[in-house]
Amino acid sequence: MIDRLFILIFFLVFLFVPMIFNSEFEPKYKFKPSYKINKLNSNSSPFVDPISKVKESVVGISVNTVDSDAPTFEFKNGVFVPYDKSKNIQTLGSGLIFSNNGYVITNTHVIRDASEIFVTLVGGKKFKAELIGFDELTDIALLKVDALNLPVSDLGDATKLNIGDWAIALGNPLGLFDLSYQPTATIGIISGLNIDFGIKENNYVYKDMIQTDASINEGNSGGPLINIDGEVIGINTFIMTGSSYKKGSIGIAFSIPINRVLDIVHELILHGEIKRSYSTGLKIKPINNNVKKYLNYPFDNGAVVIDVERQSTADISGIKVGDIIFKVDDILVNSYQDFINVNNENLRKSGDIVKIQIWKNNKFEIINLELKNFE
């Protein structure tokens, strides 16, 4: 009997004593793993907030254009019949709502030769748009839709950008906007600044461009490039693909700085156009050996003035027949086409003053010449 009682006591002691000690003397600090487990939620990404600030002001643009190269007749059912000019070609692009009363920014090349333009808002509401105006050189166009209280975004300052800053591209690549009725977003950095391409295809002048590796594809043109604060810093415009047959993004894309966009848009709202037609009253031709010898001119570059219209800005500024134009805005010129190209590349408008370096009386002089509007 005593043996059984001893065994029972021994069993109870070994069963309950460890539990008591464990509960009373549990360590204050438990071992924790040194790594962190990231939870997948909206707060884990620094890009959610800036995208949310801007996405409501991004629109999809669809454009119907008439094929200007279409034939007069087509062969149909065994006979020649007049070609149906009403057949439309549809192109897609992006845009940014500029004002809550319906102004929308996009690229000129998006709406070029348009017969009809449609703007689709986030959520799917669609409007037929009016083309207010466009600028050929800067590739900026302004549309207007009949709507009020539209969402707009904050605009940044492209002059304060740094290479390496975050960049987010929003838009309608490959028409995806029409599937979800909201813009898609791609992330990258500012890869380059102040990149000048001069005069490109279709006479567009891409100057001081922002380079980014945020993926931009066909349909992104006209949409915004934004910074990490949710401010619009540029309008996405074109990409480099590496070859003539590739169309997809390879991580080299370019945007027009928002500062330049604003200058153009304000003028389009006021006048519906950017006035770039001008007259100087000058006629010039390239230098040749006979001219150099006759005028005792010691340089190979330059263009000689062969006529000056009376009472023109050239006449008023003091330019004479026989003077030689050497530089325009510090750029060498050798022909009248060079003169025009320099003004285009510098985005000159009617009324601007250009600095001309001329050779007169065996020495250089500087003359300020007005590009006078002749309309």
C-alpha positions in Angstrom: 0.0 0.0 0.0 2.8 2.4 0.9 4.6 1.5 -2.3 1.6 2.4 -4.4 1.1 5.7 -2.6 4.8 6.6 -3.1 4.5 5.9 -6.8 1.4 8.1 -7.1 3.0 11.0 -5.3 6.1 10.7 -7.5 4.0 10.7 -10.6 2.0 13.8 -9.6 5.2 15.7 -8.7 6.8 15.1 -12.1 3.5 15.8 -13.9 2.6 19.2 -12.4 5.8 20.8 -11.2 7.2 21.5 -14.7 3.9 23.2 -15.7 4.1 25.5 -12.7 7.7 26.4 -13.3 7.0 27.0 -17.0 4.1 29.4 -16.4 5.8 31.3 -13.6 9.3 31.6 -15.1 8.5 32.1 -18.8 11.3 34.2 -20.4 10.4 37.8 -21.0 12.0 37.8 -24.5 11.1 35.2 -27.0 13.2 34.3 -30.0 12.1 36.1 -33.1 13.3 35.5 -36.6 15.6 38.2 -38.0 13.8 38.5 -41.4 10.5 40.3 -42.0 7.5 38.8 -43.7 6.1 41.4 -46.1 2.3 41.4 -46.3 0.9 42.0 -49.7 -1.4 45.0 -49.3 -1.9 48.4 -51.0 0.4 50.1 -48.5 3.4 48.0 -49.5 3.9 50.0 -52.8 5.1 53.6 -52.9 3.5 53.9 -56.4 -0.2 53.3 -55.4 -0.8 56.9 -54.1 0.8 58.8 -57.0 -1.1 56.6 -59.5 -4.3 57.1 -57.7 -3.9 60.9 -57.8 -3.5 61.0 -61.5 -5.4 58.0 -63.1 -8.8 59.6 -63.0 -7.6 62.4 -65.3 -6.1 60.0 -67.9 -8.3 59.2 -71.0 -8.3 56.9 -73.9 -8.4 58.4 -77.4 -9.7 56.7 -80.5 -9.5 58.4 -83.9 -11.1 57.7 -87.2 -9.1 58.9 -90.2 -9.8 58.7 -93.9 -7.1 57.0 -96.0 -5.7 59.9 -97.9 -3.8 57.5 -100.2 -6.9 55.5 -101.1 -7.4 55.0 -104.9 -10.2 56.7 -106.8 -11.6 53.4 -108.0 -11.5 49.8 -106.7 -12.1 46.5 -108.4 -15.2 44.9 -106.8 -17.4 42.0 -108.0 -15.6 42.0 -111.4 -16.1 45.7 -112.1 -14.4 49.0 -111.3 -16.5 51.1 -108.9 -15.7 54.3 -107.0 -13.7 53.7 -103.9 -15.8 54.1 -100.7 -14.1 57.1 -99.1 -16.1 56.6 -96.0 -13.9 53.7 -95.0 -12.1 54.7 -91.8 -8.8 53.8 -90.3 -8.9 53.7 -86.5 -5.9 54.7 -84.4 -5.6 54.8 -80.7 -3.8 57.0 -78.2 -4.0 58.6 -74.7 -4.7 62.0 -73.3 -4.7 64.0 -70.1 -7.6 66.1 -68.9 -6.2 69.6 -68.6 -9.2 71.5 -67.1 -12.4 70.5 -65.4 -14.5 72.1 -68.2 -13.3 69.6 -70.8 -9.9 70.5 -72.3 -7.8 67.4 -73.1 -4.1 67.3 -74.0 -2.7 64.8 -76.5 -0.1 64.5 -79.3 -0.5 66.0 -82.7 0.4 62.6 -84.3 -2.4 60.9 -82.4 -5.1 63.1 -84.1 -3.4 63.7 -87.4 -5.8 63.7 -90.4 -8.7 62.8 -88.0 -12.2 62.7 -89.3 -13.6 61.9 -85.9 -12.1 61.9 -82.4 -13.5 60.2 -79.4 -12.4 60.5 -75.7 -13.2 57.8 -73.2 -13.1 58.6 -69.5 -12.2 56.3 -66.6 -15.3 54.3 -66.0 -16.2 54.1 -69.7 -18.1 57.3 -70.5 -17.4 58.3 -74.1 -17.5 61.7 -75.7 -17.0 63.0 -79.3 -14.2 65.5 -79.1 -13.6 68.8 -80.9 -10.1 69.6 -82.1 -9.3 73.1 -80.7 -5.9 73.3 -82.3 -2.5 71.6 -82.7 1.1 72.6 -83.1 3.0 70.7 -85.8 6.5 71.4 -84.5 6.1 70.5 -80.8 3.6 67.6 -81.5 1.1 68.9 -79.0 -2.7 69.0 -79.7 -5.7 70.2 -77.6 -9.1 68.7 -77.7 -12.4 69.8 -76.0 -15.3 67.6 -74.8 -18.7 68.8 -73.7 -18.4 67.9 -70.0 -18.0 69.7 -66.7 -16.5 68.9 -63.3 -13.9 66.6 -64.8 -10.9 65.4 -62.6 -7.6 67.1 -63.1 -4.1 66.4 -61.8 -1.4 68.5 -60.3 1.3 69.6 -62.7 5.0 69.4 -61.7 8.1 71.3 -62.9 10.3 69.4 -65.4 13.2 71.7 -64.8 13.6 70.2 -61.3 14.0 66.6 -62.5 17.1 64.5 -61.8 18.4 61.4 -63.6 17.4 58.5 -61.4 14.1 60.0 -60.2 11.1 57.6 -60.2 8.9 57.9 -63.3 5.5 56.4 -63.9 3.8 56.3 -67.3 0.0 56.1 -67.6 -2.1 55.6 -70.7 -3.8 53.4 -73.2 -1.1 51.0 -74.6 -2.5 48.7 -77.4 -6.1 49.8 -76.6 -6.2 48.2 -73.1 -8.1 51.3 -71.8 -11.2 50.1 -73.6 -11.1 46.7 -71.9 -10.9 47.9 -68.3 -11.9 51.6 -68.7 -8.9 52.7 -66.7 -5.3 53.5 -67.7 -2.5 51.0 -67.2 0.7 52.0 -65.4 4.4 51.2 -65.9 7.3 52.1 -63.7 10.8 53.3 -64.4 13.2 56.1 -63.7 14.3 59.3 -65.5 17.1 58.0 -67.7 18.1 61.2 -69.4 17.2 64.9 -69.6 17.4 67.8 -72.2 17.8 65.5 -75.2 17.4 67.2 -78.5 16.6 65.3 -81.7 16.2 68.3 -84.1 13.7 68.0 -86.9 12.3 64.5 -87.1 9.8 62.7 -89.4 6.7 64.8 -90.3 8.5 68.0 -89.2 8.2 67.4 -85.5 10.9 69.0 -83.4 11.6 67.1 -80.2 13.7 69.4 -78.0 14.7 69.1 -74.3 13.0 65.7 -74.1 12.8 63.5 -71.0 14.1 60.0 -71.4 12.6 57.2 -69.3 12.8 53.4 -69.2 9.1 53.1 -68.0 7.6 50.9 -70.6 5.7 52.9 -73.3 4.1 51.2 -76.3 1.8 52.1 -79.2 -1.2 53.8 -77.7 0.7 55.5 -74.8 1.3 58.6 -76.9 -0.4 61.7 -75.3 -0.6 60.2 -71.8 1.1 61.6 -68.8 4.5 60.8 -67.3 4.3 61.5 -63.5 6.7 61.6 -60.6 6.6 59.8 -57.3 4.5 62.7 -55.8 1.7 62.2 -58.4 2.6 65.3 -60.4 2.5 65.3 -64.2 6.0 66.1 -65.5 5.7 65.2 -69.2 3.5 63.9 -72.1 4.6 60.6 -73.4 5.4 60.9 -77.1 7.6 58.3 -78.8 9.9 55.3 -78.2 13.0 53.9 -79.8 12.7 50.3 -80.9 16.2 49.5 -82.1 15.1 48.7 -85.7 12.5 49.6 -88.3 10.5 46.4 -88.0 10.2 46.2 -84.2 7.4 48.1 -82.6 7.6 47.2 -78.9 9.3 49.0 -76.1 12.9 48.3 -75.4 13.1 50.6 -72.5 14.0 53.9 -74.3 11.0 56.3 -74.3 10.7 60.1 -74.5 8.3 62.6 -73.1 7.7 66.3 -73.8 8.4 68.4 -70.7 5.2 69.6 -69.1 6.6 73.2 -69.0 6.7 73.3 -72.8 3.3 71.6 -73.1 1.7 74.3 -70.9 3.1 77.1 -73.1 1.6 75.5 -76.2 -1.7 74.7 -74.5 -2.3 78.2 -73.2 -1.7 79.6 -76.7 -4.0 77.1 -78.3 -6.8 78.0 -75.8 -6.4 81.7 -76.6 -5.8 81.5 -80.4 -6.5 78.0 -81.6 -3.1 77.9 -83.2 0.6 78.6 -82.8 1.5 81.4 -85.2 4.8 80.4 -86.9 4.4 82.0 -90.3 6.7 84.9 -90.8 8.5 87.0 -93.3 11.9 88.7 -93.2 12.1 90.1 -96.7 15.4 88.3 -97.2 16.6 86.3 -100.2 19.9 84.5 -99.8 21.8 81.8 -101.6 24.8 79.6 -100.8 28.4 81.0 -101.0 30.5 79.9 -103.9 34.1 80.6 -105.0 33.1 83.5 -107.3 31.2 85.2 -104.5 34.1 84.6 -102.0 36.5 86.2 -104.5 34.3 89.1 -105.4 33.4 90.0 -101.8 36.9 89.1 -100.5 35.2 86.7 -98.0 37.7 84.5 -96.1 35.3 81.7 -94.9 33.7 78.7 -96.5 30.4 78.9 -94.6 27.6 81.4 -95.0 24.9 82.6 -97.3 25.0 85.8 -99.3 22.1 88.2 -99.4 20.9 88.7 -103.0 17.8 90.8 -102.3 16.1 92.7 -99.5 12.5 93.7 -99.8 11.8 97.4 -99.0 10.3 98.2 -95.6 10.8 94.6 -94.6 12.2 93.7 -91.2 15.5 92.8 -92.9 15.6 96.3 -94.5 14.7 98.0 -91.3 17.4 96.1 -89.4 20.1 97.3 -91.8 20.8 94.2 -93.8 22.0 95.0 -97.4 22.5 93.1 -100.6 26.0 91.6 -100.5 26.0 91.0 -96.8 26.8 87.5 -95.8 24.8 85.7 -93.1 27.2 83.5 -91.2 25.2 82.4 -88.2 21.6 82.5 -86.9 21.2 82.1 -83.2 24.9 81.0 -83.1 24.3 78.2 -85.6 26.1 78.1 -89.0 23.9 78.6 -92.0 24.7 78.0 -95.7 21.3 78.3 -97.3 17.8 79.7 -96.9 16.7 76.2 -95.9 19.3 76.2 -93.1 17.8 79.5 -92.0 14.3 78.0 -91.8 15.6 74.8 -90.1 17.4 76.8 -87.3 14.2 78.7 -86.6 12.1 75.6 -86.5 14.5 73.7 -84.3 14.4 76.7 -81.9 10.6 76.6 -82.1 10.5 80.2 -83.2 7.1 81.9 -83.6 5.9 85.0 -85.4 7.1 88.1 -83.6 10.3 86.4 -82.2 13.6 88.1 -82.5 16.6 86.1 -83.9 20.2 87.0 -83.5 22.0 87.1 -86.9 25.8 87.3 -87.3 26.6 88.9 -90.7 29.8 89.7 -92.5 29.6 93.4 -93.6 32.4 95.7 -94.6 35.1 93.0 -93.9 34.0 92.4 -90.3 31.3 90.6 -88.3 28.3 92.4 -87.0 25.4 91.2 -84.9 21.9 92.2 -86.0 18.6 91.4 -84.3 16.0 90.4 -86.9 12.2 90.2 -86.3 10.3 87.3 -87.7 7.3 89.3 -88.6 3.9 87.8 -89.0 2.7 88.4 -92.6 -0.9 87.1 -92.1 
